[in-house]
Amino acid sequence: MRSGYGEAIPPQTKAFSPWVDEIKQSVAVDLSQNNCSIPSQCYFVHQAGAYFKDTDYLDEPFYSPNVAKHCEDNTCIFATWGQIASIPTIFKSDVLYVHQYRNCGNGVLEYTQMFNGHFGGQSAYLNIPWAGVRGSNLPDLYSSEDDFSMAPVVKEANIPYWGNDAYLVTLPETGGYTTFAQDVTKHGDSAAALSYVHGVCNEYSDTENKYFRAPSRLRIGRSRRDFTVFTVNARMKFKPEQTFVHRQFLVNDSLGNISAQAKELYDDAVGSVLSPSDFEGRILGVYALKLGTFGVAVASDKDGTSTTCSKGTIVSNGSTVPSNINMLPFFSIKCGKLSYFGPDRYHFAPDPDADGMVRSYVCEGQSKGVVPELKLLGFFTPSDDFRSVENAAYDPSFCDEPPSSAPTTRPTRSPTSNPTRSPTTYPSSNPTSLTNSPSMYPSSNPTSHKCAGLGKKDCKQLKEGCKYSTKKKIWGTCKAKKTTYERDCVRYNSRSLCDSVDNEGLCLWNDGVCSHTCDDLTKKPCKKVKFFSTKKKMCAISRIKNPCHGCHPKTKC
């Protein structure tokens, strides 16, 4: 994050935790299992990723896989499979973090965190978020009073160190926001500032809410690096099927304006626990071909009871949300050339070693550096129906390609395997003979055909051999809209090359041929194709000069 103060995020100075520790993220701790005196038994689930320590198996940090993302207008949503921070570990993680960022304008960013899976159980200790600032850019700390005013400034040198001496205060004791700013003695009220509007945890005082062990609190402390730690600790207890969601706001403004901004927002900074019945989503349908590919179709509206797909047969139905206690998140997972579809995030990981160490970041039997790639495809109830697609390859555009409403404008790369059953009965009475010396160059004066130069009326009189077209331009070939989306897919002669990460969403493997997603599409389908990650249109088609304009032989046009 950048503003008038420069960068808010601290410099990444720890070699074993670049972009894993000195950042803004959600963290879940199960206090009943956490024993950090033994590193492999430290139960911290990072949204960002694992510390870069297990270097016998990793050649770069393993960041928590970003399993889904969607951006539209002023909002972006990201889903992440959280990783045990200290590796190797004896624990497995099934935590699914979902973060939504919404630009509200005027320097305000709405920030919503969601926790799904086992994120602490009855002894949950959550960082919502774990965050901090670069002390050299934002040295002044302002807490807030319960009358919404700012407390007197605490200079960086007077902020207690992180640890047992860290600054601790429950949210109900605050005015709902905490601010970091440039040096006020130099900049006054015009100092650039960043404020976390975290709310006052009013939900704790609601006796209907049984999920608190204690009120949420602030914890702040400086480090011996250019990093002042800031976190909100949620001390809670959850049932296995419950999901926790919490909304806050980040405000970038001049110091003199922060209090007024925060006062308008703090009441909307709240948390809530959701049960499956609280979710409303859309029906999903999994469709597959016998050739080892599958896709997922979504109902057109929330009340829809069915899905449609341009090909394949239905395997099973699911939902875009965990609306049933038996539903689990299903993932498409790729480990090198191997594919898996199902709820087991550790499907390709090796079994625990002799010391019980679990390694989510290893693809068993593959070279160092090959890590699993995951995509969240929805929530489904596990059943035998999914066995047919367990090792199938996911095609993100499987159901998006409507059948062509017009013949293709160019020949197919793979000719039909079944020639016509009705070949001509009689051979030509005057077959063409092969020349002994074919021309090396085309004739500069090719022989004109009988249709050449004829007007519309005369052309139609020769209806047995000529055809007249009034169209000066026709639709050309569907192609990649930008060089970013270009790939020479036809050169890949295997599914693994065609479906590689670099070609994802661009190349499709079908019937033994690799082709570009834009290939052979007519006008309407061509204009609708969007790249899966950006949701931006990736194909384009333009009008070209009609080579058959005027009178031409039917054999040509």
BELLINQUI-V82071 format. One record per pair of residues at least 6 apart in sequence whose ideal C-beta (glycine too) atoms are under 6 Angstrom apart, sorted by the first residue. I is the first residue (numbers start at 1). J is the second residue. D is the distance in Angstrom with one decimal. If there is no record, write none. Layout:
i:I j:J d:D
i:I j:J d:D
//
This chain:
i:1 j:8 d:4.3
i:3 j:192 d:5.5
i:3 j:252 d:4.4
i:4 j:192 d:3.1
i:5 j:137 d:4.6
i:5 j:138 d:5.5
i:5 j:182 d:5.3
i:5 j:192 d:4.1
i:6 j:137 d:4.7
i:7 j:134 d:5.9
i:8 j:133 d:5.3
i:8 j:194 d:5.4
i:10 j:22 d:4.2
i:10 j:134 d:4.7
i:10 j:226 d:5.5
i:10 j:227 d:3.9
i:11 j:226 d:5.7
i:12 j:18 d:4.5
i:12 j:19 d:6.0
i:12 j:22 d:6.0
i:13 j:225 d:5.3
i:16 j:51 d:5.2
i:16 j:52 d:4.9
i:16 j:53 d:5.8
i:17 j:51 d:5.1
i:20 j:48 d:4.8
i:20 j:49 d:5.0
i:22 j:227 d:5.2
i:23 j:48 d:5.7
i:24 j:129 d:5.1
i:24 j:131 d:4.1
i:25 j:47 d:4.1
i:25 j:48 d:4.5
i:25 j:129 d:5.9
i:25 j:130 d:5.6
i:26 j:47 d:4.3
i:26 j:97 d:5.1
i:26 j:113 d:5.0
i:26 j:129 d:5.6
i:27 j:44 d:6.0
i:27 j:46 d:5.8
i:27 j:127 d:3.9
i:27 j:130 d:4.8
i:28 j:45 d:4.4
i:28 j:95 d:5.6
i:28 j:119 d:3.7
i:28 j:120 d:5.4
i:28 j:126 d:5.6
i:29 j:44 d:5.5
i:29 j:125 d:4.2
i:30 j:43 d:4.8
i:30 j:120 d:4.8
i:30 j:121 d:5.9
i:30 j:123 d:5.9
i:31 j:123 d:3.9
i:31 j:125 d:5.3
i:32 j:123 d:4.2
i:33 j:43 d:4.6
i:34 j:43 d:4.0
i:35 j:41 d:4.2
i:36 j:42 d:4.1
i:39 j:86 d:4.8
i:40 j:88 d:6.0
i:40 j:89 d:5.3
i:40 j:90 d:5.4
i:41 j:90 d:6.0
i:42 j:86 d:4.1
i:43 j:91 d:5.8
i:44 j:85 d:4.3
i:45 j:82 d:4.3
i:45 j:93 d:5.1
i:45 j:95 d:4.7
i:46 j:83 d:5.7
i:46 j:85 d:4.4
i:47 j:64 d:5.9
i:47 j:80 d:5.5
i:47 j:82 d:5.3
i:47 j:97 d:4.5
i:49 j:62 d:5.9
i:49 j:63 d:3.7
i:49 j:64 d:4.7
i:49 j:83 d:5.4
i:50 j:62 d:5.1
i:50 j:83 d:4.6
i:50 j:85 d:5.8
i:50 j:87 d:4.6
i:51 j:85 d:5.8
i:52 j:61 d:4.2
i:53 j:87 d:5.9
i:54 j:87 d:4.8
i:54 j:88 d:5.1
i:57 j:359 d:6.0
i:57 j:362 d:5.3
i:59 j:368 d:5.9
i:59 j:369 d:4.8
i:62 j:361 d:3.9
i:64 j:80 d:4.8
i:64 j:81 d:5.7
i:64 j:82 d:5.5
i:64 j:83 d:4.7
i:65 j:81 d:4.9
i:65 j:374 d:4.5
i:66 j:78 d:6.0
i:66 j:80 d:5.6
i:67 j:79 d:5.1
i:67 j:81 d:5.5
i:67 j:374 d:4.9
i:67 j:375 d:5.8
i:67 j:376 d:4.0
i:68 j:79 d:3.9
i:68 j:376 d:4.4
i:69 j:78 d:4.9
i:70 j:77 d:5.0
i:74 j:102 d:5.9
i:74 j:103 d:4.2
i:75 j:102 d:4.6
i:76 j:101 d:5.1
i:77 j:100 d:4.8
i:78 j:99 d:5.2
i:79 j:98 d:4.8
i:79 j:376 d:5.5
i:80 j:97 d:4.6
i:82 j:93 d:5.5
i:82 j:95 d:3.8
i:82 j:97 d:5.3
i:84 j:91 d:5.2
i:84 j:93 d:5.3
i:88 j:357 d:3.8
i:88 j:359 d:5.8
i:89 j:358 d:5.8
i:90 j:356 d:4.8
i:92 j:358 d:5.7
i:94 j:117 d:4.1
i:94 j:118 d:5.7
i:95 j:117 d:4.4
i:95 j:119 d:5.0
i:96 j:116 d:4.3
i:96 j:117 d:5.2
i:96 j:329 d:5.9
i:98 j:114 d:4.0
i:99 j:113 d:5.7
i:100 j:112 d:4.3
i:102 j:110 d:4.1
i:104 j:110 d:5.5
i:107 j:251 d:5.9
i:107 j:252 d:4.2
i:107 j:253 d:4.7
i:108 j:249 d:5.8
i:108 j:251 d:5.5
i:109 j:250 d:4.4
i:110 j:249 d:5.7
i:111 j:248 d:5.0
i:111 j:250 d:5.7
i:112 j:247 d:4.5
i:113 j:128 d:5.6
i:113 j:246 d:5.2
i:114 j:245 d:4.6
i:115 j:244 d:4.5
i:116 j:243 d:4.8
i:122 j:237 d:4.4
i:124 j:236 d:4.7
i:124 j:238 d:5.7
i:126 j:234 d:4.1
i:127 j:231 d:4.7
i:128 j:232 d:5.0
i:128 j:234 d:5.2
i:128 j:246 d:5.0
i:130 j:231 d:4.9
i:131 j:230 d:5.0
i:132 j:227 d:5.3
i:132 j:228 d:5.5
i:132 j:229 d:4.5
i:132 j:230 d:5.1
i:133 j:180 d:4.7
i:133 j:228 d:5.3
i:134 j:226 d:5.5
i:135 j:156 d:5.1
i:135 j:226 d:5.5
i:135 j:228 d:4.7
i:136 j:226 d:5.3
i:138 j:180 d:3.9
i:139 j:156 d:4.0
i:139 j:183 d:5.8
i:140 j:153 d:5.0
i:140 j:181 d:4.6
i:140 j:184 d:5.5
i:141 j:154 d:4.4
i:141 j:159 d:5.8
i:142 j:150 d:4.6
i:142 j:153 d:5.8
i:142 j:179 d:4.2
i:143 j:151 d:4.5
i:143 j:178 d:5.7
i:144 j:150 d:6.0
i:144 j:174 d:5.1
i:144 j:175 d:3.2
i:144 j:177 d:5.0
i:145 j:151 d:5.6
i:145 j:175 d:5.2
i:146 j:175 d:5.7
i:148 j:175 d:4.3
i:148 j:263 d:4.9
i:150 j:259 d:5.8
i:153 j:184 d:5.8
i:159 j:222 d:4.6
i:160 j:166 d:5.8
i:160 j:167 d:5.7
i:160 j:221 d:5.7
i:161 j:221 d:5.5
i:161 j:222 d:5.8
i:162 j:221 d:3.2
i:162 j:223 d:5.5
i:162 j:229 d:5.0
i:166 j:219 d:5.3
i:166 j:221 d:3.5
i:167 j:220 d:4.2
i:168 j:219 d:5.6
i:169 j:218 d:5.2
i:170 j:215 d:4.6
i:170 j:217 d:4.6
i:171 j:200 d:5.1
i:171 j:201 d:3.9
i:171 j:216 d:4.9
i:172 j:200 d:5.3
i:172 j:201 d:5.6
i:172 j:215 d:5.7
i:176 j:199 d:5.2
i:176 j:200 d:4.7
i:176 j:266 d:3.1
i:177 j:195 d:5.2
i:177 j:197 d:4.5
i:177 j:262 d:3.9
i:178 j:196 d:5.1
i:179 j:193 d:5.4
i:179 j:195 d:4.1
i:179 j:258 d:5.3
i:180 j:194 d:5.2
i:181 j:191 d:4.6
i:181 j:193 d:3.8
i:181 j:255 d:4.7
i:182 j:191 d:4.0
i:182 j:192 d:5.2
i:184 j:191 d:5.4
i:189 j:255 d:5.3
i:189 j:256 d:3.2
i:190 j:254 d:5.2
i:191 j:255 d:4.3
i:193 j:255 d:4.5
i:193 j:258 d:5.4
i:194 j:252 d:5.8
i:195 j:251 d:4.3
i:195 j:258 d:4.9
i:195 j:262 d:5.9
i:197 j:248 d:6.0
i:197 j:249 d:3.9
i:197 j:262 d:5.0
i:197 j:265 d:4.7
i:197 j:266 d:5.5
i:197 j:269 d:5.2
i:198 j:232 d:5.1
i:198 j:248 d:5.2
i:198 j:269 d:5.7
i:199 j:266 d:5.5
i:199 j:269 d:3.1
i:199 j:270 d:5.7
i:201 j:215 d:5.3
i:201 j:216 d:4.6
i:203 j:209 d:5.4
i:203 j:270 d:6.0
i:203 j:271 d:6.0
i:204 j:212 d:5.2
i:204 j:215 d:4.4
i:211 j:236 d:5.2
i:211 j:237 d:5.8
i:211 j:273 d:4.9
i:212 j:236 d:5.8
i:213 j:235 d:4.6
i:213 j:237 d:5.6
i:214 j:235 d:4.3
i:216 j:232 d:5.8
i:216 j:234 d:4.8
i:217 j:233 d:5.1
i:219 j:231 d:5.1
i:219 j:233 d:5.7
i:220 j:230 d:5.3
i:221 j:229 d:5.2
i:222 j:228 d:4.8
i:241 j:276 d:5.9
i:241 j:325 d:4.8
i:242 j:273 d:5.2
i:243 j:274 d:4.5
i:244 j:273 d:5.6
i:245 j:272 d:5.6
i:246 j:271 d:3.8
i:247 j:269 d:6.0
i:248 j:269 d:5.0
i:249 j:265 d:4.7
i:251 j:261 d:5.0
i:253 j:261 d:5.8
i:276 j:322 d:5.7
i:276 j:323 d:5.4
i:276 j:324 d:5.6
i:276 j:325 d:5.3
i:279 j:321 d:3.8
i:279 j:323 d:4.6
i:281 j:319 d:4.7
i:281 j:320 d:3.8
i:281 j:321 d:3.4
i:281 j:323 d:5.9
i:282 j:298 d:5.3
i:282 j:299 d:4.7
i:282 j:302 d:5.6
i:282 j:320 d:4.8
i:283 j:299 d:4.2
i:283 j:304 d:5.9
i:283 j:317 d:5.9
i:284 j:296 d:5.6
i:284 j:298 d:5.6
i:284 j:318 d:4.4
i:284 j:378 d:4.4
i:285 j:297 d:4.6
i:285 j:307 d:3.4
i:285 j:314 d:5.7
i:285 j:317 d:5.5
i:286 j:296 d:5.6
i:286 j:315 d:4.2
i:286 j:316 d:5.4
i:287 j:295 d:5.5
i:287 j:309 d:4.1
i:287 j:312 d:3.6
i:287 j:314 d:5.8
i:288 j:294 d:3.8
i:288 j:312 d:5.1
i:288 j:315 d:5.3
i:288 j:389 d:4.9
i:289 j:312 d:5.0
i:292 j:392 d:5.0
i:293 j:392 d:6.0
i:293 j:393 d:5.2
i:293 j:395 d:4.9
i:294 j:389 d:4.7
i:294 j:392 d:4.7
i:295 j:395 d:5.2
i:295 j:398 d:2.2
i:295 j:399 d:4.5
i:296 j:377 d:5.2
i:297 j:307 d:4.0
i:297 j:309 d:4.5
i:297 j:399 d:4.2
i:299 j:307 d:5.4
i:309 j:399 d:3.8
i:310 j:399 d:5.9
i:310 j:401 d:5.4
i:310 j:402 d:5.4
i:310 j:403 d:5.9
i:315 j:385 d:5.7
i:315 j:389 d:5.7
i:316 j:385 d:4.3
i:318 j:378 d:4.7
i:318 j:379 d:5.6
i:318 j:380 d:3.6
i:319 j:379 d:5.1
i:320 j:378 d:5.8
i:322 j:379 d:4.8
i:326 j:381 d:4.8
i:327 j:379 d:4.2
i:327 j:381 d:5.5
i:328 j:343 d:4.1
i:329 j:376 d:5.7
i:329 j:379 d:5.7
i:330 j:342 d:5.9
i:330 j:343 d:5.5
i:330 j:377 d:5.4
i:330 j:380 d:4.8
i:331 j:374 d:4.7
i:331 j:376 d:5.8
i:332 j:341 d:5.4
i:332 j:375 d:4.6
i:332 j:377 d:5.6
i:332 j:394 d:3.8
i:333 j:340 d:4.5
i:333 j:372 d:5.4
i:333 j:374 d:5.2
i:334 j:373 d:4.7
i:335 j:348 d:4.0
i:335 j:363 d:3.6
i:335 j:372 d:5.2
i:336 j:363 d:6.0
i:336 j:366 d:5.0
i:336 j:370 d:5.1
i:337 j:496 d:4.1
i:339 j:391 d:5.9
i:339 j:393 d:4.6
i:340 j:347 d:4.7
i:341 j:389 d:5.3
i:341 j:390 d:6.0
i:342 j:390 d:5.9
i:348 j:363 d:4.9
i:348 j:364 d:6.0
i:348 j:372 d:5.6
i:349 j:359 d:5.8
i:349 j:360 d:5.6
i:349 j:362 d:5.8
i:350 j:362 d:5.8
i:350 j:364 d:4.2
i:352 j:358 d:5.4
i:361 j:371 d:5.2
i:363 j:370 d:4.7
i:363 j:372 d:6.0
i:393 j:499 d:5.7
i:396 j:505 d:5.8
i:396 j:532 d:4.4
i:397 j:517 d:5.9
i:402 j:525 d:5.6
i:404 j:522 d:5.3
i:406 j:522 d:4.8
i:408 j:520 d:5.0
i:413 j:513 d:5.7
i:414 j:513 d:4.9
i:449 j:553 d:5.3
i:451 j:466 d:3.9
i:451 j:551 d:4.5
i:451 j:552 d:5.6
i:451 j:553 d:5.3
i:454 j:551 d:4.2
i:456 j:468 d:5.1
i:459 j:466 d:4.9
i:459 j:468 d:4.0
i:459 j:551 d:3.6
i:466 j:551 d:5.4
i:467 j:554 d:4.8
i:467 j:557 d:5.4
i:468 j:551 d:5.0
i:469 j:548 d:4.9
i:469 j:549 d:5.6
i:471 j:546 d:5.0
i:472 j:546 d:5.8
i:472 j:549 d:5.3
i:473 j:543 d:4.3
i:473 j:546 d:5.6
i:474 j:546 d:4.6
i:475 j:523 d:5.1
i:475 j:541 d:5.7
i:476 j:542 d:5.6
i:476 j:544 d:4.0
i:478 j:518 d:4.7
i:478 j:521 d:4.1
i:478 j:526 d:3.8
i:478 j:539 d:5.4
i:478 j:541 d:4.7
i:479 j:518 d:5.8
i:480 j:486 d:4.5
i:480 j:518 d:5.6
i:481 j:538 d:5.5
i:481 j:539 d:5.8
i:481 j:540 d:4.1
i:485 j:538 d:4.4
i:487 j:503 d:5.7
i:487 j:506 d:4.5
i:487 j:507 d:5.5
i:487 j:516 d:6.0
i:489 j:507 d:3.8
i:489 j:514 d:4.7
i:489 j:515 d:5.5
i:489 j:516 d:4.6
i:492 j:498 d:4.4
i:492 j:514 d:4.2
i:495 j:509 d:4.5
i:498 j:507 d:4.9
i:498 j:509 d:4.2
i:498 j:514 d:3.7
i:499 j:509 d:5.8
i:505 j:531 d:5.5
i:505 j:532 d:4.5
i:506 j:517 d:5.8
i:507 j:514 d:5.4
i:508 j:515 d:5.8
i:508 j:517 d:5.8
i:518 j:539 d:3.9
i:523 j:541 d:5.7
i:526 j:539 d:4.8
i:526 j:541 d:4.4
i:529 j:538 d:5.7
i:529 j:539 d:4.4
i:530 j:537 d:5.5
i:531 j:538 d:4.3
i:548 j:557 d:3.5
//
